[in-house]
Amino acid sequence: MNSVNLIVLSAFIVYGVSAISCPRCTNENDWQTCTGTQTCGAGDDTCQLEIDNNNNDRYKLIYHCTHSQNCHDEHETQHCDINLNGHCQFCCDSIASCKTQREGIFDTCELEFCP
């Protein structure tokens, strides 16, 4: 294999295989606007959703790209209720799984009449 092919193959492995996309919210106070995407860096393999409740019935949602071990082991909040806890963090690994997770969090919330 010549050096040009090796460089192309290396670039594909670094940029094409390991990069994922995470959601991006156009209005960080409206969970239904998280339909945009952001491409993560080569070392990132997980999306981290941070939800802050400012105690005024407003939620702030921000997605970050991160490494799965950091998200699951150090940051993810287990059994977090966005109505009771001021800050919750969740991990997901694709646009589809993040959407399902987000809908599960906020569909329940809307049934209980929270914003």
N, C-alpha and C positions, 0 to 999 in steps of 0.2 A: 504494500500500500504506500503510495507516495505521500509526501508531506502535505500537499493541498487537500487530498481526500481526508487525511487524518485531522486537519484543522476543521474542515467542514463537519466531520462526524463529531468532533469534540464540541463544537458550537451547538449542534443539534441536541446533544445529550444535555448540555448545561442549560440551554434556553428553551428547548422544545419539550423536553420530557418533564422537568421538575417545576416549571412555572404553572401556577393555577390562577384562576380568576375568582375574585370575591365580589360580593355585592357592594354597591355604592348607593347611598340614599341621597336623593336630590334635595329632600327636606328632612333634616335630621330629627325633626319633631313629629314626623308622620311615617309610620312603619310601612304604609302602603306605597311609598315612593322609593323603596329600596329596589329599584328595577334596573339601575345602571350597573356597570361592572368596572372593576379595576384589576389590572394584571399584576400579579405578585412577582416578587423577585425570585431568583433561582433557588435560594435556600428556604423559601416559604412553601409550606404544603397544607396549611390550614387557615381558615378564616375565623377571626375572633370577633364576636358581636358584643359590644359593651352597651348596656342600657342603664341610663341614669334617670332616676325619678327625682325631680326637683321639689317634690312635696306641694306643687301647685297643679297637680293633675296633668303634668306635661312630661313626656318621655323624650330623652335625647338618645338617638341610636347612632352608633359609629361602628363600621366594620374596619378591622385591621388585618393585614396579612401577617402571618407569624409561622413559627415552627410548631408542629403538632405537640411535641413534648412540652414546650413552654405553655401552650394553651391548656392542654389537658391536665398536666401535673401541677402547674403553678398558678393558673389564673381562673380556670373554669369554676363557676359557682354551682354547687350541687343543691338541687331542690330550692332554687331561688324564686321567690315570689316578687314580681316587679311592683306589686301594690304595697308590700310591706317592707321590702329591703330597698335601701337607697341606691344600690349599685349591684347589678348582676352582669356576669360575663358567661358567654356560651361559645362553644366551638362547633364548627361544621367544616366539611371538606369539599364542597362543590356549590355551585349556584343553586342547583335543585335542592340539595339537602339544607342549605341555609334558608331557602324559601319555605320549605316544609316546617323547619324549626320555628321560623319567625311567625308563620301563620298559626302554629300551635300555641305559641306564647300569647299572641295578641287576639286570636279568635276567642280564646277562653276569657281574656280580659274584657273584650267587648260584651260577652254574655253577662258579665258581672257589672256592666255599665261603667267601666273605667275608660278613659280617653285613649 
